[in-house]
Amino acid sequence: MLSWAITFLIIAIIAAVLGFGGIAGTATGIAKILFLVFLVLFIVSFIMGRRPKL
């Protein structure tokens, strides 16, 4: 998930340098969403992994 977010961030940077503002904005938005999903899943898995086994 994090690799997809980094990929879209790189696409956004390249598109911004080349002057494609719409594509850069869209790729940046997708990268932000993917990073937030990654962060939530990481926190949930971290908390669930530290619970004591019953």
ABEGO torsion letter per residue (X at the ends): XAAAAAAAAAAAAAAAAAGBAAAAAAAAAAAAAAAAAAAAAAAAAAAAAABBBX
